[in-house]
């Protein structure tokens, strides 16, 4: 699956390989030139033992030109190899990120946020490095190994015997190295998952960390995760430290064997001294190519571990199948028909046999104790999850029949934990829509009681907002989130405890705006405060996932003991 992204840019890989082949051919040609300089230019073989300065000069000039040509080929190979790896990795990263955004909440929880961040950053970086090294390194190693061996054997068969003895030793060490390091690289990326999760958790919760003086505890937790990562890196470093000395020993012994064998052949008159020098160079090139191969195998081993992790993300099938419906027959209507739902991995139902109906333009309020299933209603209407039993209806159609994009354009959800994004205030209200007019933005902000505080800050709607809305109060973040929902002008508006950080007067003005200016919009108001829900057309009382009361405020004050209990407890609190 991962290779598909590399195959898109195969032509760049081919160009990098061609340039690398020419660079290696140049490197293999140079020992021949050096041998001729030694034999003919310096020792004067074939010239009665007299040095030939002109020959040295002309051949040296050829070596210089050949070196420049090889350098240019190397630069070309590097450019195309980097273009190939960068473009392939960029395409893979975009696809991986898109797949993550398409995950259901259950799939996101299954991977964890820290792991998904690592897979889309560090893992794909390792894949990019692997692709780049495989293109240049694999071609270079193969050329030196095979073409270099042919060049070495062309000098004398004795040199080939040295290669045949040295090569199995090096290959055996490489295999041992890969056998030991492959599982360590997988463990390394998993440790990075944990590091990313700890950092993200503490940065997002920095206010709580400071408020509860948890710095020492969090630092200790980070130290433990960092130590685990360091331990794995240390094991890999130990293997690397053992690899190089053994490779160098084999390399030096092989060169010594070539020199000794060459000296014997020179003494017998079967070989020229320059050929011995060429043989030493070829032997170095061959054995160094094997050392380079070991490094490439290390990169491939780590890249393969990362590729498996990224592949797990890409192979995930979307749990929520996409429908084709764009709109229903009764715009703005919402109904639950005997809905039961349990969160993945949970042992109990969050909602059990819930039924109710809201007509277009109506206002439904939902109230109940913590954990009664109120927020689950909002999640099911927007189809963040699918129900196990029953049906959730929007516009008189089962939400599973809608295209997810079409459904979520019809439903605006404002959560208690208002998530804002990096950008300006205006960007957060419009959701990035570039052709939105300032008048439309101000109108939405005014309805959410946000226009006054926005205009009071120096740059107004152009004020930068930090990631997560840092720098803004909880009430300001909630009003911006509400402005974003009102700007969309959806048929259905869900406020999931979205005014909990606001004072009573501000909340009352916002609810009045919704009642007067959004009378055609179906509104679902989930709240903890009885004052927020009292004026709704219909109130739903939940307890432990079950509907224990339905009706208007006056009806529930007579028929619902739980509603009466909530009202009495809150009224007593207000009177204190």
C-alpha positions as CSV (number, residue, x, y, z in Angstrom):
1,X,0.0,0.0,0.0
2,X,2.8,2.4,0.9
3,X,4.7,1.8,-2.4
4,X,1.8,3.2,-4.4
5,X,2.8,6.7,-3.3
6,X,6.4,6.1,-4.4
7,X,5.3,4.7,-7.8
8,X,3.6,8.0,-8.6
9,X,7.0,9.6,-9.0
10,X,8.9,6.7,-10.6
11,X,10.4,8.9,-13.3
12,X,12.3,10.9,-10.6
13,X,13.6,7.6,-9.2
14,X,14.8,6.5,-12.6
15,X,16.6,9.8,-13.2
16,X,18.3,9.6,-9.9
17,X,19.4,6.1,-10.6
18,X,20.8,6.9,-14.1
19,X,22.8,9.8,-12.7
20,X,24.1,7.5,-9.9
21,X,25.1,4.8,-12.4
22,X,27.3,7.4,-14.2
23,X,28.8,8.6,-11.0
24,X,29.8,5.1,-10.0
25,X,31.2,4.4,-13.4
26,X,33.4,7.5,-13.0
27,X,34.5,6.3,-9.6
28,X,35.4,2.9,-11.0
29,X,37.3,4.4,-14.0
30,X,39.6,6.5,-11.8
31,X,41.7,3.7,-10.3
32,X,42.6,2.7,-13.9
33,X,43.8,6.1,-14.6
34,X,45.8,6.2,-11.4
35,X,47.3,2.8,-12.2
36,X,48.5,4.1,-15.6
37,X,50.0,7.2,-14.0
38,X,52.0,5.1,-11.6
39,X,53.1,2.5,-14.1
40,X,53.8,4.6,-17.1
41,X,54.1,8.2,-15.8
42,X,56.1,7.6,-12.7
43,X,57.8,4.1,-13.0
44,X,58.2,4.5,-16.8
45,X,57.1,1.0,-17.6
46,X,57.4,0.7,-21.4
47,X,59.6,3.8,-21.5
48,X,62.9,2.2,-20.3
49,X,62.1,3.1,-16.7
50,X,62.0,6.8,-17.4
51,X,59.2,9.0,-15.9
52,X,56.9,10.7,-18.4
53,X,55.8,14.1,-17.0
54,X,53.7,14.8,-20.1
55,X,51.8,11.6,-19.6
56,X,51.2,12.4,-16.0
57,X,49.9,15.9,-16.9
58,X,47.6,14.7,-19.6
59,X,46.3,11.8,-17.7
60,X,45.9,13.9,-14.5
61,X,43.9,16.4,-16.6
62,X,41.6,13.6,-17.7
63,X,41.2,12.5,-14.1
64,X,40.2,16.0,-13.2
65,X,37.6,16.2,-15.9
66,X,36.3,12.8,-15.0
67,X,36.0,13.8,-11.4
68,X,34.1,17.0,-12.3
69,X,31.7,14.9,-14.5
70,X,31.2,12.5,-11.6
71,X,30.6,15.3,-9.2
72,X,27.9,16.7,-11.5
73,X,26.3,13.3,-11.8
74,X,26.3,13.0,-8.0
75,X,24.6,16.4,-7.7
76,X,22.0,15.4,-10.2
77,X,21.4,12.1,-8.5
78,X,21.0,13.8,-5.1
79,X,18.6,16.4,-6.5
80,X,16.3,13.9,-8.2
81,X,16.5,11.4,-5.3
82,X,15.4,14.1,-2.9
83,X,12.6,15.3,-5.2
84,X,11.4,11.7,-5.4
85,X,11.5,11.1,-1.6
86,X,10.0,14.5,-0.7
87,X,7.2,14.3,-3.2
88,X,6.3,10.7,-2.3
89,X,6.4,11.4,1.4
90,X,4.4,14.6,1.0
91,X,1.7,12.7,-0.9
92,X,1.7,9.9,1.7
93,X,1.5,12.4,4.6
94,X,-1.5,14.2,3.1
95,X,-3.3,10.9,2.4
96,X,-2.6,9.7,6.0
97,X,-3.9,12.9,7.5
98,X,-7.0,12.8,5.4
99,X,-7.7,9.2,6.5
100,X,-7.2,10.3,10.2
101,X,-9.8,13.1,9.8
102,X,-12.2,10.5,8.3
103,X,-11.8,8.2,11.4
104,X,-14.7,7.7,13.7
105,X,-14.2,8.8,17.3
106,X,-13.8,5.1,18.2
107,X,-11.0,4.6,15.7
108,X,-9.2,7.7,16.9
109,X,-9.5,6.5,20.5
110,X,-8.2,3.1,19.5
111,X,-5.0,4.5,18.0
112,X,-4.6,7.4,20.6
113,X,-3.8,10.9,19.6
114,X,-0.1,10.7,20.5
115,X,0.3,7.6,18.2
116,X,-1.5,9.3,15.3
117,X,0.8,12.3,15.6
118,X,3.9,10.1,15.6
119,X,2.7,8.1,12.6
120,X,1.9,11.2,10.5
121,X,5.2,12.9,11.4
122,X,8.2,10.8,12.6
123,X,7.1,7.6,10.9
124,X,6.5,9.2,7.5
125,X,9.9,11.0,7.9
126,X,11.6,7.6,8.4
127,X,9.8,6.3,5.2
128,X,11.0,9.4,3.3
129,X,14.6,8.7,4.5
130,X,14.3,5.1,3.5
131,X,13.0,5.9,0.0
132,X,15.8,8.4,-0.6
133,X,18.6,6.1,0.6
134,X,17.2,3.1,-1.3
135,X,17.3,5.0,-4.6
136,X,20.8,6.3,-4.3
137,X,22.4,3.8,-1.9
138,X,21.0,0.6,-3.4
139,X,22.2,1.6,-6.9
140,X,25.6,2.7,-5.7
141,X,26.1,-0.5,-3.6
142,X,25.0,-2.8,-6.4
143,X,27.2,-1.1,-8.9
144,X,30.3,-1.1,-6.7
145,X,29.6,-4.7,-5.7
146,X,29.2,-6.2,-9.2
147,X,31.0,-3.8,-11.5
148,X,33.8,-3.3,-8.9
149,X,34.2,-7.1,-8.6
150,X,34.5,-7.4,-12.4
151,X,37.1,-4.6,-12.4
152,X,39.0,-6.3,-9.6
153,X,39.0,-9.7,-11.3
154,X,40.1,-8.2,-14.5
155,X,43.4,-7.3,-12.7
156,X,44.0,-10.8,-11.3
157,X,41.9,-13.7,-10.1
158,X,43.8,-13.7,-6.8
159,X,42.1,-10.5,-5.8
160,X,38.7,-12.1,-6.5
161,X,39.5,-14.8,-4.0
162,X,40.0,-12.2,-1.3
163,X,36.5,-10.8,-2.0
164,X,35.0,-14.3,-1.8
165,X,36.5,-14.8,1.6
166,X,35.6,-11.4,3.0
167,X,32.0,-11.1,1.7
168,X,30.4,-13.9,3.6
169,X,31.7,-12.5,6.9
170,X,30.3,-9.1,6.2
171,X,26.9,-10.5,5.0
172,X,26.6,-12.6,8.1
173,X,27.2,-9.6,10.3
174,X,24.6,-7.6,8.4
175,X,22.0,-10.3,8.8
176,X,22.8,-10.5,12.5
177,X,22.5,-6.8,12.8
178,X,19.1,-6.7,11.1
179,X,17.8,-9.6,13.2
180,X,18.6,-7.7,16.4
181,X,17.5,-4.2,15.3
182,X,14.2,-4.7,13.5
183,X,12.1,-5.2,16.6
184,X,13.9,-2.4,18.3
185,X,12.9,0.1,15.7
186,X,9.2,-0.8,16.1
187,X,9.7,-0.4,19.9
188,X,11.4,3.0,19.2
189,X,8.4,4.4,17.4
190,X,6.1,3.2,20.1
191,X,8.2,5.0,22.7
192,X,7.9,8.1,20.6
193,X,4.1,7.7,20.6
194,X,4.2,7.8,24.4
195,X,6.5,10.9,24.4
196,X,4.2,12.8,22.0
197,X,1.1,11.8,24.1
198,X,2.7,13.1,27.3
199,X,3.9,16.4,25.7
200,X,0.5,17.0,24.1
201,X,-1.4,16.2,27.3
202,X,0.8,18.6,29.4
203,X,0.9,21.4,26.9
204,X,-2.9,21.4,26.5
205,X,-3.4,21.1,30.3
206,X,-0.6,23.5,31.3
207,X,-3.1,25.6,33.3
208,X,-4.2,22.6,35.4
209,X,-0.6,21.5,35.9
210,X,0.4,24.9,37.2
211,X,-2.8,25.4,39.2
212,X,-2.4,22.1,41.1
213,X,1.4,22.4,41.3
214,X,1.8,19.1,39.4
215,X,5.1,20.1,37.7
216,X,7.2,17.7,39.7
217,X,4.8,14.8,39.1
218,X,4.5,15.5,35.4
219,X,8.2,15.9,35.0
220,X,8.7,12.6,36.7
221,X,6.2,11.0,34.3
222,X,8.0,12.5,31.3
223,X,11.4,11.4,32.6
224,X,10.1,7.8,32.8
225,X,8.9,8.0,29.2
226,X,12.1,9.7,28.0
227,X,14.2,7.1,29.8
228,X,12.3,4.3,28.1
229,X,13.0,6.0,24.7
230,X,16.7,6.5,25.6
231,X,17.1,2.8,26.6
232,X,15.9,1.6,23.2
233,X,18.1,4.1,21.4
234,X,21.0,3.0,23.5
235,X,20.5,-0.7,22.5
236,X,20.4,0.3,18.9
237,X,23.6,2.5,19.4
238,X,25.4,-0.5,21.0
239,X,24.6,-2.7,18.0
240,X,25.8,0.1,15.6
241,X,29.0,0.5,17.7
242,X,29.7,-3.2,17.3
243,X,29.0,-3.2,13.6
244,X,31.6,-0.6,12.5
245,X,34.7,-2.0,14.2
246,X,34.1,-5.5,12.8
247,X,33.5,-4.1,9.3
248,X,36.7,-2.1,9.6
249,X,38.7,-5.1,10.7
250,X,37.4,-7.2,7.7
251,X,38.1,-4.2,5.4
252,X,41.7,-3.7,6.6
253,X,42.4,-7.4,6.5
254,X,41.1,-7.6,3.0
255,X,43.2,-4.7,1.9
256,X,46.3,-6.2,3.5
257,X,45.6,-9.5,1.7
258,X,45.3,-7.6,-1.6
259,X,48.6,-5.9,-1.0
260,X,50.3,-9.1,-0.1
261,X,48.9,-11.0,-3.0
262,X,49.7,-8.1,-5.3
263,X,53.3,-7.9,-4.0
264,X,53.8,-11.6,-4.8
265,X,52.5,-11.1,-8.3
266,X,54.6,-8.0,-8.9
267,X,57.7,-9.8,-7.7
268,X,57.0,-12.6,-10.1
269,X,56.5,-10.1,-12.9
270,X,52.9,-11.0,-13.5
271,X,51.4,-7.7,-12.3
272,X,52.4,-4.1,-12.5
273,X,52.6,-2.0,-9.3
274,X,49.9,0.4,-10.4
275,X,47.5,-2.5,-10.7
276,X,48.1,-3.3,-7.0
277,X,47.1,0.2,-6.1
278,X,44.0,-0.1,-8.4
279,X,43.2,-3.4,-6.7
280,X,43.4,-1.8,-3.2
281,X,41.0,1.0,-4.4
282,X,38.6,-1.5,-5.9
283,X,38.7,-3.6,-2.8
284,X,38.0,-0.6,-0.6
285,X,35.1,0.4,-2.8
286,X,33.6,-3.0,-2.8
287,X,33.8,-3.5,1.0
288,X,32.7,0.1,1.7
289,X,29.7,-0.6,-0.5
290,X,28.9,-3.5,1.8
291,X,29.3,-1.2,4.8
292,X,27.0,1.3,3.1
293,X,24.6,-1.6,2.5
294,X,24.5,-2.3,6.2
295,X,23.6,1.3,6.8
296,X,20.9,1.1,4.2
297,X,19.5,-2.1,5.7
298,X,19.3,-0.3,9.0
299,X,17.4,2.6,7.4
300,X,15.2,0.1,5.6
301,X,14.6,-1.8,8.8
302,X,13.5,1.3,10.6
303,X,11.5,2.6,7.6
304,X,9.8,-0.8,7.2
305,X,8.7,-0.6,10.9
306,X,7.3,2.9,10.3
307,X,5.7,1.8,7.0
308,X,3.8,-1.0,8.9
309,X,2.5,1.6,11.4
310,X,1.4,4.1,8.7
311,X,-0.1,1.2,6.7
312,X,-2.3,0.3,9.7
313,X,-3.8,3.8,9.5
314,X,-4.3,3.7,5.7
315,X,-5.8,0.2,5.8
316,X,-8.4,1.3,8.3
317,X,-11.9,1.1,6.8
318,X,-14.2,3.9,7.7
319,X,-16.6,2.5,10.4
320,X,-19.3,4.9,9.4
321,X,-20.4,4.1,5.8
322,X,-21.3,7.1,3.7
323,X,-24.8,7.5,2.3
324,X,-25.8,9.3,-0.8
325,X,-28.8,11.4,0.4
326,X,-28.2,15.2,0.3
327,X,-31.5,16.3,1.9
328,X,-34.6,14.9,3.4
329,X,-38.4,15.4,3.0
330,X,-39.0,17.4,6.2
331,X,-36.1,19.9,6.6
332,X,-35.2,20.6,10.3
333,X,-37.1,17.7,11.8
334,X,-35.3,15.4,14.3
335,X,-36.6,12.1,15.8
336,X,-35.2,9.3,17.9
337,X,-37.1,6.0,17.5
338,X,-36.3,3.4,20.2
339,X,-32.6,4.3,20.1
340,X,-30.1,2.3,22.2
341,X,-26.4,3.0,22.1
342,X,-23.2,1.8,23.9
343,X,-19.8,3.3,23.4
344,X,-17.2,0.9,21.9
345,X,-15.5,-1.0,24.8
346,X,-18.2,0.0,27.3
347,X,-20.1,-2.6,29.2
348,X,-23.3,-0.7,29.5
349,X,-25.7,1.4,27.4
350,X,-25.2,5.2,27.3
351,X,-28.8,5.4,25.9
352,X,-31.5,2.8,26.2
353,X,-34.8,2.8,24.2
354,X,-34.9,6.6,23.8
355,X,-37.7,8.1,21.7
356,X,-38.8,11.7,21.0
357,X,-39.6,14.0,18.1
358,X,-38.9,17.6,17.3
359,X,-40.8,19.5,14.6
360,X,-39.0,22.0,12.3
361,X,-38.3,25.2,14.1
362,X,-39.0,23.7,17.5
363,X,-36.9,23.9,20.6
364,X,-36.0,20.8,22.6
365,X,-34.2,21.1,25.9
366,X,-32.4,18.1,27.4
367,X,-31.5,18.0,31.1
368,X,-30.4,15.3,33.6
369,X,-27.6,14.3,36.0
370,X,-24.0,14.0,34.9
371,X,-23.5,10.9,32.8
372,X,-27.2,10.5,31.9
373,X,-26.5,10.5,28.1
374,X,-27.2,14.1,27.2
375,X,-24.1,14.7,25.1
376,X,-24.6,11.3,23.4
377,X,-27.8,12.6,21.9
378,X,-25.8,15.3,20.1
379,X,-23.1,12.9,18.9
380,X,-25.8,10.6,17.4
381,X,-27.6,13.4,15.6
382,X,-24.4,14.5,13.9
383,X,-23.6,10.8,13.3
384,X,-20.3,10.7,15.1
385,X,-21.4,7.2,16.0
386,X,-24.0,4.7,14.7
387,X,-26.7,3.4,16.9
388,X,-27.0,-0.3,17.8
389,X,-30.8,-0.4,17.9
390,X,-33.4,1.9,16.6
391,X,-33.0,4.9,14.3
392,X,-31.9,8.5,14.5
393,X,-34.0,10.6,12.0
394,X,-33.1,14.0,10.5
395,X,-35.4,15.6,7.9
396,X,-37.6,12.5,8.3
397,X,-34.7,10.3,7.0
398,X,-32.4,7.9,8.8
399,X,-29.1,9.7,9.3
400,X,-27.2,6.6,7.9
401,X,-28.8,7.4,4.4
402,X,-27.2,10.8,4.3
403,X,-23.8,11.7,2.9
404,X,-21.8,12.6,6.1
405,X,-20.8,15.9,4.6
406,X,-24.4,16.8,3.7
407,X,-25.7,15.8,7.1
408,X,-23.1,17.7,9.0
409,X,-23.7,20.8,6.9
410,X,-27.3,20.6,8.0
411,X,-26.4,20.3,11.7
412,X,-24.3,22.8,13.7
413,X,-23.0,21.6,17.1
414,X,-21.6,23.8,19.8
415,X,-19.8,21.9,22.6
416,X,-19.0,22.9,26.1
417,X,-15.3,22.6,25.5
418,X,-15.1,25.1,22.7
419,X,-12.3,24.2,20.3
420,X,-10.8,27.1,18.4
421,X,-8.0,27.0,15.8
422,X,-4.9,29.0,15.0
423,X,-5.9,32.0,12.8
424,X,-7.8,35.2,13.3
425,X,-11.1,35.7,15.1
426,X,-12.8,36.0,11.8
427,X,-11.3,32.8,10.5
428,X,-12.7,30.9,13.5
429,X,-16.1,32.3,13.0
430,X,-16.3,31.6,9.2
431,X,-14.5,28.2,9.4
432,X,-12.0,29.4,6.8
433,X,-14.6,30.5,4.2
434,X,-12.7,33.2,2.3
435,X,-15.6,35.0,0.6
436,X,-17.6,35.7,3.7
437,X,-18.5,39.4,4.2
438,X,-17.6,41.3,7.4
439,X,-21.3,42.1,7.8
440,X,-22.2,38.4,7.9
441,X,-19.4,37.8,10.4
442,X,-20.5,40.7,12.7
443,X,-24.1,39.6,12.5
444,X,-23.3,36.0,13.7
445,X,-21.0,37.5,16.5
446,X,-23.7,39.9,17.5
447,X,-26.3,37.1,17.9
448,X,-23.8,35.2,20.1
449,X,-23.1,38.3,22.2
450,X,-19.4,38.3,21.0
451,X,-19.3,41.4,18.9
452,X,-18.8,43.8,21.9
453,X,-15.7,42.0,23.3
454,X,-14.3,41.4,19.8
455,X,-14.4,45.1,19.0
456,X,-12.8,46.0,22.3
457,X,-9.6,44.1,21.5
458,X,-6.9,46.0,19.4
459,X,-7.3,44.3,16.0
460,X,-10.9,43.3,16.3
461,X,-11.9,40.6,14.0
462,X,-8.3,40.4,12.7
463,X,-6.9,39.5,16.1
464,X,-4.8,36.3,16.0
465,X,-6.2,33.4,18.1
466,X,-3.7,30.9,19.6
467,X,-4.1,27.2,19.1
468,X,-7.0,25.9,21.3
469,X,-8.1,29.5,21.9
470,X,-5.3,30.2,24.4
471,X,-5.5,33.9,25.5
472,X,-9.3,33.9,25.6
473,X,-11.5,33.3,28.6
474,X,-13.9,30.3,28.7
475,X,-16.9,32.6,28.0
476,X,-15.2,34.3,25.1
477,X,-14.3,30.9,23.5
478,X,-17.9,29.7,24.0
479,X,-19.3,32.8,22.3
480,X,-16.9,32.5,19.4
481,X,-17.8,28.8,19.0
482,X,-21.5,29.8,19.1
483,X,-20.8,32.6,16.5
484,X,-19.3,29.9,14.2
485,X,-22.4,27.8,14.5
486,X,-24.8,30.7,13.8
487,X,-22.7,31.8,10.8
488,X,-23.3,28.5,9.1
489,X,-27.1,29.0,9.2
490,X,-27.8,25.3,9.5
491,X,-31.3,23.8,9.8
492,X,-30.5,22.2,13.1
493,X,-28.6,23.9,16.0
494,X,-27.3,21.8,18.9
495,X,-26.0,23.6,22.0
496,X,-24.3,21.0,24.2
497,X,-23.9,22.9,27.5
498,X,-22.5,25.6,25.2
499,X,-23.4,28.5,27.6
500,X,-22.1,27.0,30.8
501,X,-19.2,29.6,31.1
502,X,-21.6,32.5,30.6
503,X,-23.4,34.6,33.2
504,X,-27.2,34.3,33.4
505,X,-27.9,37.7,31.7
506,X,-25.6,37.0,28.7
507,X,-27.1,33.5,28.4
508,X,-30.6,34.9,28.5
509,X,-29.9,37.4,25.7
510,X,-28.4,34.7,23.5
511,X,-31.4,32.5,24.0
512,X,-33.7,35.5,23.2
513,X,-31.7,36.1,20.0
514,X,-32.1,32.5,19.0
515,X,-35.8,32.5,19.6
516,X,-36.4,35.8,17.7
517,X,-33.9,35.6,14.8
518,X,-33.6,31.8,14.3
519,X,-37.3,30.9,14.7
520,X,-37.1,28.6,11.7
521,X,-34.1,26.7,13.0
522,X,-34.6,23.6,15.0
523,X,-32.8,24.0,18.3
524,X,-31.6,21.3,20.8
525,X,-30.3,22.8,24.0
526,X,-28.5,20.5,26.4
527,X,-27.9,22.1,29.7
528,X,-27.3,21.6,33.4
529,X,-29.1,24.7,34.5
530,X,-32.8,24.6,34.9
531,X,-33.0,28.3,33.9
532,X,-31.6,27.5,30.5
533,X,-34.3,24.9,29.6
534,X,-37.4,26.3,31.3
535,X,-38.6,28.2,28.2
536,X,-38.2,25.4,25.7
537,X,-41.1,24.0,23.7
538,X,-40.4,20.5,25.0
539,X,-38.1,19.3,27.7
540,X,-36.5,15.8,27.8
541,X,-35.4,14.5,31.2
542,X,-32.7,11.8,31.1
543,X,-31.4,9.5,33.8
544,X,-28.9,6.7,33.3
545,X,-29.5,6.8,29.6
546,X,-33.3,6.5,29.9
547,X,-36.1,9.0,29.3
548,X,-37.7,9.6,32.7
549,X,-39.8,12.6,31.8
550,X,-41.0,14.6,28.8
551,X,-43.1,17.8,28.5
552,X,-43.1,21.5,29.2
553,X,-41.6,23.0,32.4
554,X,-45.1,23.3,34.0
555,X,-45.9,19.7,33.1
556,X,-42.7,18.3,34.4
557,X,-43.0,20.1,37.7
558,X,-46.0,18.0,38.2
559,X,-45.1,14.7,36.5
560,X,-41.3,14.3,36.9
561,X,-39.8,13.7,40.4
562,X,-36.2,14.1,39.0
563,X,-37.0,17.4,37.3
564,X,-38.6,18.6,40.5
565,X,-35.5,17.6,42.4
566,X,-33.2,19.4,40.0
567,X,-35.4,22.5,40.1
568,X,-35.5,22.6,43.9
569,X,-31.8,22.0,44.4
570,X,-30.9,24.8,42.0
571,X,-33.5,27.2,43.4
572,X,-32.0,26.7,46.9
573,X,-28.5,27.4,45.5
574,X,-29.7,30.7,44.0
575,X,-31.4,31.8,47.2
576,X,-28.2,31.3,49.3
